[in-house]
Amino acid sequence: MKRAIITGGTSGIGLATAKIFLAKKFSCVLVGRNPARFEKIKKELGGNFEFISADVRRVEECEKIISRAVEIFGGVDVLINSAGIYHEGAITSTDEKTFDDIFSTNVKGTFFITRAAVGELIKSRGAIVNVASDAGLKGNYFCAAYSASKGAIVAFTKSLALELANFPVRVNCVAPGDILTPLTLNQLKNSGGTVEELAKFYPLGRIGTAEEVAKAIYFLASESSSFITGAVLSVDGGLTC
């Protein structure tokens, strides 16, 4: 049985990804900062899974996640970096704390949990899938810090794919557009927008679902993509065409 670690695994894209990997008979470690949230969703899950409460913004906790996952399941075959936060606002209204929170979660967390996992992934000849964003490919209005953090994930993915290719460990990322998740609904609530208004920007006429992104993540982690590394797979209904 293969083993996956999924950060941000208790909501949104991470939770949808956990459900697919568990259905595919993976043993999964779900990582999140909120044990209470895990208690609410664990009945939705079937299969072999464990939860680790940790904050990927802290390097020592990234290392503990990997050591604990190895202790539980004996190794790591797939790392999914889905933990992330979103922030909207003009550059003039983005303070240092907000900037640091975005980069600590979206970039630092991804970097250091990956660093901690690389040794195990080399042993298993495994795969890494990072979650970027359409904002990391083309930028979006009034979210410069978030867009910069997701652009960093795209560059990190491509660079690490070259670094690990000889082992071989494959490294890819998905770049979702707007996805129907609690994070997006909260964003719309704060801005006074609606899902229907947002859908008008998309060539396919709707926004995506977390399950659609999760399916793309599973593809990039599976043997179906065995000759793909360093790729950025847009899951955005044609938004970045």
N, C-alpha and C positions, 0 to 999 in steps of 0.2 A: 504494500500500500504506500503510495507516494504521500509526501508531507508538505503542506503549504503554511506559510505565515502570512496573515493578512492584517496590515495595520489599518486603523479606522474601520475595523471589521464589524462594528455594532450598529451602523446606520448607513443609509444611502448606497452608494456604489460598493463600498466595502462589504456591507451586509449581503447585497445581491450576489456579489462575487463568492462570498462564503457559501451561500446556498447552492450555487452551481458546482463549486469544487467538492462540497460534501456529497452532492448527488452523483458526482463522478467518482465517488469512493476515495477521495483524498482524506487523510487525517489533517485537520486544520487547527491552527492556533489563531484565535482572534485577539487582536490587541486593541485596547481602548483605554481612555482615561476615566471612564464612568462605569463602575461596576453595576450601579443601579440600572443603567441602560441595558447592559447585558442581561440582567435578570428579567427585564421586560421582553427581550426578543429571543431568549434561548429556547422557548417552546416552539418557535418557528423553525428551528433547526433540527435536522435529523442526521445521524451518522456519528463519526468519531471526532469530537472537537473539545478544545480546552480554551479557556479565556485567561489572558494575562492582562492585569491592570497595570498600565505603564504610560509614561509620558515620553514620546519620542524626541522631545526637545532636549532631553537630558542624555548625554552620551553614555553615562553609566547605566541608565535604564535600557538603552538600545542593546548594550552588551548583555544585560541580564535577560532580555527577551530571548535572544538567541540561545544563550546557555540553558535557559529553562525549557525552551522548545526542544532542544537536543536531549535534555534530560527526560522529557515526556515521551517524545516520539523517535528518538535515536538519530535524528538528522534533519536536514532541510533540503527539499527538492525545488521548491518554488517560493520566491519572496514577492509579495504584492504590496507595493507602497501606495496605499490609498489614503492614508491620514492627511488631512489638509484643512485649512481654514480659508475663508473668503472675506474680502473687505472691499467696499466701494467708497469712493470719496476722492475729491480733487487732491492733487499733490500738496496744495497749501493747507489742507485740513488733515493730512496724514501725519500723525506725530511719531516720534521715535519708538515709543512702546508698541504702537500698532505695527509699524514696519518690522520691528524685531520679532513680534509674535508671528507675523506672516512668514518671515524667512526662517525662523527657528523651527516652525512646524513643517512648512512645505519643502524647504531645502535642506536645512541642517538635519532634521529628523530622517529624511530620505537618505541622505549621504551616510550618516553614521550607523543607522541600522543595516544598511547595505554593507558598509565596511565590516561590521561585526559578523555578517552572514557569509561573506565571500569564501572563507575557508571551508565551510560546510557545503556551499554550493559547488565549489571546485571538486570536492569529494564525490558529489552526486551527479556532476555534469548537468547542473540544474539551469534554472531560468529565473530572470527578474523581469517583472512588469511594473513600470512606474505609471502613475496617473498624472498626466499633465493637463492641458486645457487648450481650447481654441484660442484663449487669451494669450497663451504662451507662443502661439504661432503668428498671430496678426495684431495682438494688442486690442484692448477694449477701452471705451470711454470711461473715464473716472475710476479706473482701478489699476493705476500704474504699478503700485507695489505688488499686487497680486499677479498681474501679467508678467512682471519681471521675475517673480518667483517661479512661475510655471515655464517661462522661457529658459530659466536655469535648469529645470528638470529635463527639458528637451536636450539641451547641450550636454548635461550630465549623462543622459542615456546614451547618446551617440559616442561620447568619449569612452565611457565604461565598456560599451560593446566592443570597441577596438582593443581595450586593455585586457579583456577577459576572453577574447575569441580563441586564443590558442589553447584554452584549458579543456574543453570549450564550455563556457557559460554564456548563454544568450541573454541579451539585455534589450528590451523594447519598451515602448510606452504607448499609451492611448491618449488621445487628445479630445475629450468630450466637449460638445457644446453645452447648451443649457439642458439639464436633465431634471426630470420630475422627482426631486428628493426633498427632504425637510429643509435642507440648506437653501435650495432655490425658492421654495414656498415662503420661507422666512425673508429672503431677499426681496421678493415681490411684495410681501406684506409691508416691509419697511419703506419701499419706494412707492407704494400705491398702485403698482402695476398688476396685470392679470396674466395668467397662462395663455389665454387667447391672444392677447396683444403681443406677447413674446413670440408666439408661434408664427406670426406674420413675417418675421425676419428669416424664416427658414424655408429653403426651396421645397422641402418635403411637406411643408405646411403644418408642422407640429414640432414640439420639443421631444427629446428622447426619454427613454425609461432607464432606470438603473440596471435592469436586467439586460438591456441591449448593450450597455457598456460592459457588463460582467461577461457576456458571451464573447466579446472581443478580447477581453483580458484572458479568458480561458483559452481561446485560440492561440494567442501569443505565448502562453505558457505550455501549450501542449505540443506533442510531436507533429501535429498538423502544420506547424510553422517551423519545422526543424531546420530550414535553411534561411530563416529570417532573423537578423539581429541588427540592432541600431535603427530600427524602423519606428516611425511615428504614425500610428493608425488613427486617423480622424474618425470620430463617431459623432457626427454633428449635422446630419441631415442635409449636407451640401453647403453649410454655412461658409466654409473656407474654400470653396471651389474657385 
